[in-house]
Each structure stands twice: as C-alpha cells, then as structure tokens.
Amino acid sequence: MTDGPRSGLYAVSTALLAMSRHLEVRDVLKTIVASARELLDAQYAALGVPDDHGGFAQFVVDGVSDEQWKAIGPLPRQHGILAAMLHEEHAERLADVRKDPRFGGWPSAHPDMSDFLGLPIRDGDETLGALFLANKNCPKPDGGCGFTEEDEELLGILAQHAAIALTNARLYERSRELTIAEERTRLAHELHDAVSQKLFSLRLTAQAAAKLIDRDPVRAKGELQQVAALAAEAADELRAAVTELRPAALDEDGLVATLRTHIQVLDRAHAPQVTFRCEGVRALPASQEEAMLRVAQEALHNALRHSGAARVDVVLEKRGQGAVLRIADDGQGFEPRETRRAGRHLGLVSMRDRAGGVGGRLTVESAPGKGTTIEMEVPGG
C-alpha cells in the first residue's frame, strides 16, 4: 500500500519540476500537457489558451500525431464543452463527452473520445487556459468514467502549479519584450551613427572622384576604389546590427524551417553550393533555437566570405534529448591557435558565448587546406 502514494507523489513532483524548468510560454504549455497526460494515464491531453475573439491563441495537444493534427484542421472555437471549461470554475468529469448536451461534434479526422476530464487553469479571477484529458487507459465501469475523484484532485493540483508556471512565463516574456525593445532602440542609434558616418564619407569621396575624373583619372580611380570599400563597410555595419534582432520567422516557423529557408537563399546568392539536411529534430526550447540560428548564420557568413569553399554542408540532427548543428566547408581552413594569437577570432568567441549561454557547447575543427567544421550541441528541453 505504501508504494502507491510514494509513486503518486513522485510523479506529481516530477511533473511540477518539469513545468518550473521552462521560461518560454510555448515550452511551458507543452510540458503541462505532457505531464497531465502521463500523470493521469490518459490517451489524449490538450490545453487551450483563449484569445479575445472567441477562439484560441494557442492550443497544444499530446497523444495526437503531427499527421492527425494537420488533418483535423483549424484550431477549435470557444464553444460547447471547451467554452464551459473556460467560463466555469469547477472541474468537469464525464463518462462520455459525446452524450453531453453541450457536445457539438468534431472534425472527421479527430480521434474518437469518450470519458473526459477538464478544468480551467486560473490565476485569481483570470482564466489562463483550460486543460482537457480524454480516454483514461483503464477498464471503465459499465456506463461510468475511467477518471476518478483522485484524478480530479491531482489535476487540480497540477492546474494550480500550471497557473504559476504560465504566469511566470508570461512575465518573463514581457520582460524579454521590453529588453528587446530597448535593444532595438540601442541598435537603431548605433546603426544611425555608424552607417550615417560611413555614408557621409562615401558621399564626400564620390564628390571628390567626380571632380578628379577629367583632370586626374588615376587619382579618381583611387577615390572610386575607396567608395567601394566604404560601401562594403556600411553594408557590414548594417548586417551586423540587423542580425542582432531575433527574426520573426523563428517564432512563426521554428528553427528547422527558418534554417532551411535561410540556406536556400544563400545557395542561390553565392557561388559555393550550400546544402541543408535535418534528421529527427522537431522543436527545441526557444532560447536554444535562437542561439543555434545565430551560430549557423555566423558560421555560414565565415564560410562563404572567407574560406574560399566550393561547398558548405549544414546538418541538424537529434542527439539524446537535444540536437547538434554541424556546418562543414571544404575551404582553405585555418589554424585555430594561430587565429587566436593574431586576435582574429572569426566570430568564434561570440559563437561559443551563444552556445554556453543556453547550456550547450561549441567545437571547431580546422587546419590549413582541410576545410572547417563547426559543431554546436544543445541539451534540449
């Protein structure tokens, strides 16, 4: 008899610790749903976060494959039993959700569900979301529900801690948005100062070249070469500032799709062939995805601008709970120790900082005439 409560307490503790580990709202939602389904041994779990327009801003599921989820179609609206969970304070335990008068049906591709347990996730008077579980993995009493009062109590505890985790994640993201806004303002000032100075010099140099072109073509040629150099420096300043901003595509499409698109563009724009292959990676914590994208951008920039490579291969693959990113080129390579002594880091310091900042590690293998391979590994969620 003692094993059961200990086992249950351990399971609850594990679920709560998993929720507290994440700071991004998206990661917290996924962890809540997965923890609820595992804790209550249900076939399906879902969590909906309402918007202000009768729909859901986010709707996360567990137990449904990606193919099934795509086939189901658009996110549900706030109606029927889903609306009840958002607008009522108590849990709802049903033997068969399909027989409830509020049940309004579901899309043809939707998995069949019977016994149901749902409750709101609340922070004071605010409903942050609603948690749903269906199809308890156990023998059902005749005409009864597989979910028990104990399950309802467990889910209530989980929902209380989910509210705390979600509130913390929201506060973190708001704080981060403020930080990003401040950083954008700082970058805008830096961009204005740096690029404006370059453009001012470029304009003066171009004017000098125009005056010299008839009476001193040799000097005019030198001035025009200086124009080209200044234009390149201005472009580098612009690129450096812009790449510090988190791309919207990363939030919308995730790391894999963003990397694939970025590499397709580079492949078309540069002479070397640039390839991308992904194996087993679906999603990582947002901070790790951003760090990986930045390292990939920096490494690709080095390979395409400085290595003289004919080919650059990028591979993203699953490793344990995390992932590893590998950028390999067949260029001229370099001696890492000599590069450090000469003070030319080729962005390696910033890449290592980005990797270390998300609990990952960066390794660099290179030698003169033997190309370069940069590998970044992150631990996942």
VMD Tcl script that draws the C-alpha trace (Angstrom):
set ca {
  {0.00 0.00 0.00}
  {2.88 2.40 0.65}
  {4.26 2.13 -2.86}
  {1.20 3.73 -4.43}
  {1.25 7.10 -2.59}
  {5.03 7.37 -2.92}
  {4.79 6.61 -6.59}
  {1.98 9.17 -6.99}
  {3.88 11.84 -5.04}
  {7.00 11.21 -7.11}
  {5.00 11.53 -10.34}
  {3.44 14.82 -9.19}
  {6.84 16.13 -8.07}
  {8.38 15.19 -11.42}
  {5.57 16.95 -13.30}
  {5.87 20.14 -11.22}
  {9.66 20.24 -11.57}
  {9.34 19.80 -15.34}
  {6.98 22.78 -15.52}
  {9.22 25.02 -13.43}
  {12.23 24.30 -15.67}
  {10.93 26.32 -18.62}
  {10.55 30.06 -19.08}
  {9.05 30.28 -22.58}
  {5.24 30.11 -22.70}
  {5.27 27.66 -25.61}
  {7.56 25.25 -23.71}
  {5.52 25.55 -20.50}
  {2.28 24.71 -22.35}
  {3.81 21.60 -23.92}
  {5.21 20.45 -20.59}
  {1.88 20.94 -18.77}
  {0.00 18.88 -21.36}
  {2.56 16.07 -21.49}
  {2.79 15.98 -17.68}
  {-1.01 15.85 -17.27}
  {-1.40 13.01 -19.77}
  {1.38 10.97 -18.18}
  {0.30 11.68 -14.61}
  {-3.32 10.64 -15.17}
  {-2.50 7.89 -17.70}
  {-4.80 9.29 -20.40}
  {-4.71 8.64 -24.12}
  {-5.16 12.31 -25.06}
  {-4.49 15.68 -23.45}
  {-4.92 19.25 -24.65}
  {-4.55 22.76 -23.31}
  {-6.24 25.79 -24.85}
  {-5.27 29.41 -24.18}
  {-8.18 31.69 -25.16}
  {-7.91 34.81 -27.27}
  {-10.31 37.76 -27.14}
  {-12.18 36.84 -30.33}
  {-13.93 33.58 -29.49}
  {-11.03 31.34 -30.48}
  {-7.77 30.08 -29.03}
  {-4.50 31.97 -29.18}
  {-2.70 28.67 -28.56}
  {-3.92 25.09 -28.46}
  {-1.42 22.38 -27.53}
  {-2.12 18.64 -27.76}
  {-0.38 15.47 -26.62}
  {-1.20 11.96 -27.83}
  {-2.12 13.15 -31.34}
  {0.41 12.67 -34.14}
  {1.51 15.56 -36.35}
  {-0.30 13.95 -39.30}
  {-3.55 13.65 -37.32}
  {-3.24 17.22 -36.07}
  {-2.80 18.57 -39.60}
  {-5.76 16.52 -40.84}
  {-8.02 17.84 -38.04}
  {-7.79 21.34 -39.50}
  {-8.14 24.80 -37.90}
  {-7.99 25.39 -34.16}
  {-11.32 24.89 -32.37}
  {-13.54 27.79 -31.37}
  {-14.66 28.53 -27.82}
  {-17.91 26.61 -27.82}
  {-19.54 23.60 -26.19}
  {-17.58 21.79 -23.54}
  {-14.43 23.82 -24.33}
  {-16.25 27.06 -23.54}
  {-17.62 25.53 -20.32}
  {-14.08 24.84 -19.13}
  {-13.10 28.46 -19.81}
  {-16.12 30.06 -18.16}
  {-16.70 27.79 -15.14}
  {-14.55 27.46 -12.06}
  {-15.01 23.75 -11.34}
  {-13.76 20.58 -12.99}
  {-15.93 18.54 -15.34}
  {-15.77 14.73 -15.27}
  {-17.87 12.91 -17.87}
  {-18.39 9.22 -18.67}
  {-18.94 10.06 -22.35}
  {-18.34 13.59 -23.63}
  {-20.31 12.76 -26.81}
  {-23.52 12.37 -24.78}
  {-23.18 15.72 -23.04}
  {-25.80 18.24 -24.29}
  {-23.04 20.79 -24.87}
  {-21.13 18.48 -27.20}
  {-21.15 19.90 -30.73}
  {-19.20 17.26 -32.64}
  {-15.70 17.37 -34.04}
  {-13.95 17.14 -37.44}
  {-13.93 13.76 -39.20}
  {-10.18 13.33 -38.67}
  {-10.49 13.96 -34.92}
  {-9.71 10.88 -32.77}
  {-12.69 9.27 -31.03}
  {-13.00 10.27 -27.37}
  {-15.32 9.09 -24.61}
  {-14.53 9.62 -20.94}
  {-13.43 13.17 -20.26}
  {-11.87 15.27 -17.52}
  {-11.35 19.00 -17.86}
  {-10.85 22.07 -15.71}
  {-9.80 25.70 -16.07}
  {-6.34 27.00 -15.23}
  {-6.96 30.15 -13.25}
  {-4.90 32.94 -11.72}
  {-7.26 34.69 -9.34}
  {-10.24 35.79 -11.44}
  {-8.39 35.39 -14.74}
  {-8.73 32.19 -16.76}
  {-5.35 31.49 -18.33}
  {-6.48 28.39 -20.17}
  {-8.32 25.10 -19.92}
  {-6.84 21.62 -19.55}
  {-8.58 18.62 -21.10}
  {-7.94 14.88 -20.79}
  {-9.74 12.05 -22.58}
  {-9.78 8.25 -22.69}
  {-8.30 7.03 -19.43}
  {-6.13 3.94 -20.04}
  {-8.03 1.59 -17.72}
  {-11.10 -0.66 -17.65}
  {-14.21 1.57 -17.42}
  {-17.11 0.72 -15.11}
  {-20.24 -0.03 -17.11}
  {-21.51 3.34 -18.29}
  {-19.06 5.11 -15.99}
  {-15.99 7.30 -16.30}
  {-12.46 5.98 -16.13}
  {-11.29 9.19 -14.44}
  {-11.70 9.17 -10.67}
  {-12.09 11.75 -7.92}
  {-8.40 11.20 -7.14}
  {-7.57 12.05 -10.77}
  {-9.64 15.20 -10.45}
  {-7.74 16.21 -7.29}
  {-4.38 15.50 -8.95}
  {-5.33 17.57 -11.99}
  {-6.45 20.37 -9.67}
  {-3.00 20.43 -8.03}
  {-1.35 20.35 -11.45}
  {-3.57 23.21 -12.68}
  {-2.66 25.39 -9.70}
  {1.04 24.97 -10.38}
  {0.41 25.34 -14.12}
  {-1.12 28.75 -13.40}
  {2.04 29.77 -11.52}
  {4.32 28.43 -14.28}
  {2.27 30.15 -17.01}
  {2.16 33.45 -15.12}
  {5.95 33.33 -14.59}
  {6.49 32.52 -18.27}
  {4.28 35.41 -19.34}
  {6.14 37.80 -17.03}
  {9.46 36.52 -18.39}
  {8.33 37.04 -21.99}
  {7.03 40.54 -21.24}
  {10.32 41.38 -19.57}
  {12.15 39.98 -22.57}
  {9.98 42.03 -24.95}
  {10.92 45.16 -23.03}
  {14.57 44.17 -23.21}
  {14.27 43.54 -26.95}
  {12.55 46.91 -27.43}
  {15.37 48.63 -25.53}
  {17.94 46.68 -27.55}
  {16.26 47.66 -30.82}
  {16.41 51.32 -29.79}
  {20.08 50.97 -28.91}
  {20.81 49.23 -32.20}
  {18.88 51.87 -34.11}
  {21.08 54.58 -32.58}
  {24.24 52.59 -33.28}
  {23.10 51.87 -36.80}
  {22.28 55.51 -37.42}
  {25.62 56.71 -36.05}
  {27.83 54.10 -37.71}
  {26.16 53.89 -41.10}
  {25.50 57.64 -41.31}
  {29.21 58.31 -40.82}
  {30.13 55.79 -43.50}
  {27.56 57.21 -45.94}
  {28.77 60.76 -45.26}
  {32.36 59.71 -46.02}
  {31.17 57.81 -49.08}
  {29.35 60.88 -50.42}
  {32.38 63.16 -49.94}
  {34.69 60.61 -51.57}
  {32.32 60.21 -54.53}
  {32.18 64.01 -54.96}
  {36.00 64.16 -54.96}
  {36.16 61.39 -57.57}
  {33.68 63.26 -59.80}
  {35.86 66.41 -59.71}
  {39.05 64.46 -60.45}
  {37.77 62.18 -63.19}
  {38.67 64.55 -66.06}
  {41.92 66.10 -64.89}
  {43.42 63.22 -62.86}
  {41.88 59.83 -63.81}
  {44.41 57.87 -61.77}
  {43.52 59.69 -58.54}
  {39.83 59.45 -59.46}
  {40.18 55.68 -59.79}
  {41.69 55.53 -56.30}
  {38.82 57.57 -54.89}
  {36.27 55.27 -56.56}
  {38.01 52.27 -55.03}
  {37.63 54.00 -51.68}
  {33.92 54.49 -52.43}
  {33.56 50.75 -52.97}
  {35.40 50.00 -49.71}
  {33.23 52.43 -47.73}
  {30.06 50.98 -49.25}
  {31.17 47.49 -48.22}
  {31.89 48.69 -44.67}
  {28.45 50.33 -44.47}
  {26.84 47.09 -45.62}
  {28.77 45.16 -42.95}
  {27.66 47.61 -40.25}
  {24.06 47.22 -41.37}
  {24.30 43.43 -41.46}
  {25.88 43.28 -38.00}
  {23.07 45.35 -36.48}
  {20.24 43.55 -38.25}
  {21.46 40.06 -37.33}
  {21.26 41.02 -33.65}
  {17.46 41.20 -33.95}
  {15.56 37.95 -33.37}
  {13.91 37.10 -36.70}
  {10.11 36.84 -36.67}
  {10.36 33.70 -38.82}
  {11.92 31.83 -35.88}
  {8.84 32.42 -33.71}
  {6.44 31.66 -36.54}
  {8.12 28.72 -38.29}
  {10.64 27.28 -35.83}
  {14.34 26.56 -36.29}
  {14.18 23.86 -38.96}
  {12.03 25.82 -41.44}
  {13.91 29.09 -40.77}
  {17.30 27.44 -41.33}
  {16.08 25.70 -44.50}
  {14.79 28.96 -45.98}
  {17.93 30.89 -44.99}
  {20.20 28.27 -46.56}
  {18.15 28.13 -49.77}
  {18.61 31.89 -50.11}
  {22.37 31.62 -49.51}
  {22.65 28.78 -52.02}
  {21.06 30.95 -54.71}
  {23.01 34.10 -53.80}
  {26.55 32.66 -53.57}
  {28.78 30.65 -55.86}
  {29.51 27.79 -53.40}
  {26.87 25.08 -53.09}
  {25.11 25.29 -49.72}
  {23.07 22.28 -48.54}
  {20.87 21.57 -45.55}
  {19.78 18.27 -44.00}
  {17.69 17.70 -40.87}
  {17.30 14.38 -39.07}
  {14.85 13.87 -36.20}
  {14.75 17.44 -34.86}
  {11.29 18.93 -34.49}
  {11.40 21.65 -31.84}
  {13.77 22.87 -29.13}
  {13.39 25.45 -26.36}
  {13.12 28.90 -27.95}
  {16.39 30.21 -26.47}
  {18.31 27.22 -27.87}
  {16.70 27.63 -31.30}
  {17.73 31.30 -31.41}
  {21.30 30.51 -30.34}
  {21.59 27.77 -32.96}
  {20.30 30.05 -35.70}
  {22.80 32.78 -34.76}
  {25.71 30.34 -34.73}
  {24.63 28.95 -38.11}
  {24.43 32.48 -39.56}
  {27.88 33.41 -38.24}
  {29.50 30.17 -39.39}
  {27.89 30.39 -42.84}
  {29.00 34.01 -43.18}
  {32.59 32.99 -42.43}
  {32.49 30.03 -44.79}
  {31.02 32.00 -47.70}
  {33.08 35.16 -47.27}
  {36.48 33.94 -46.09}
  {37.05 30.21 -46.69}
  {37.11 30.00 -50.49}
  {34.93 26.89 -50.20}
  {33.17 25.26 -53.14}
  {30.66 23.55 -50.85}
  {29.17 24.16 -47.41}
  {27.02 21.47 -45.77}
  {24.74 22.18 -42.83}
  {23.30 19.28 -40.81}
  {20.89 19.49 -37.87}
  {20.26 16.19 -36.11}
  {18.82 14.82 -32.90}
  {21.25 13.80 -30.17}
  {19.71 12.44 -26.98}
  {17.09 14.92 -25.77}
  {18.82 17.73 -27.62}
  {20.33 18.40 -31.01}
  {23.61 19.05 -32.76}
  {24.24 21.56 -35.56}
  {27.17 20.99 -37.89}
  {28.48 23.44 -40.53}
  {31.28 21.95 -42.64}
  {33.07 23.56 -45.59}
  {35.79 22.34 -47.96}
  {37.61 25.67 -47.94}
  {41.14 26.68 -47.15}
  {40.76 26.17 -43.40}
  {42.90 27.83 -40.75}
  {44.94 27.09 -37.67}
  {42.69 27.93 -34.70}
  {45.61 28.59 -32.35}
  {47.26 30.98 -34.81}
  {43.95 32.76 -35.29}
  {43.61 33.30 -31.54}
  {47.18 34.58 -31.22}
  {46.63 37.02 -34.08}
  {43.47 38.32 -32.42}
  {41.27 37.33 -35.38}
  {38.53 35.22 -33.90}
  {36.22 34.96 -36.95}
  {33.26 35.25 -34.59}
  {34.30 32.14 -32.63}
  {34.13 33.95 -29.29}
  {30.55 35.11 -29.86}
  {29.56 31.65 -31.13}
  {31.00 29.99 -28.02}
  {29.23 32.55 -25.83}
  {25.92 31.84 -27.55}
  {26.35 28.09 -27.14}
  {27.39 28.38 -23.49}
  {24.55 30.79 -22.75}
  {21.96 28.05 -23.46}
  {23.83 25.22 -21.76}
  {25.43 23.97 -24.97}
  {28.96 23.65 -26.28}
  {30.79 24.60 -29.45}
  {33.70 22.74 -31.06}
  {35.80 23.84 -34.03}
  {37.92 21.59 -36.22}
  {40.08 23.18 -38.90}
  {43.51 23.01 -40.46}
  {45.14 24.86 -43.38}
  {43.95 23.30 -46.64}
  {41.50 20.94 -44.92}
  {38.34 22.97 -44.51}
  {36.47 23.82 -41.31}
  {33.80 22.06 -39.29}
  {31.91 23.93 -36.58}
  {29.65 21.86 -34.32}
  {27.22 23.15 -31.73}
  {25.35 20.83 -29.34}
  {22.42 21.85 -27.12}
  {20.72 19.80 -24.39}
  {17.10 20.24 -25.49}
  {14.18 20.71 -23.08}
}
mol new
graphics top color blue
foreach p $ca { graphics top sphere $p radius 0.5 }
foreach p [lrange $ca 0 end-1] q [lrange $ca 1 end] { graphics top cylinder $p $q radius 0.2 }
display resetview
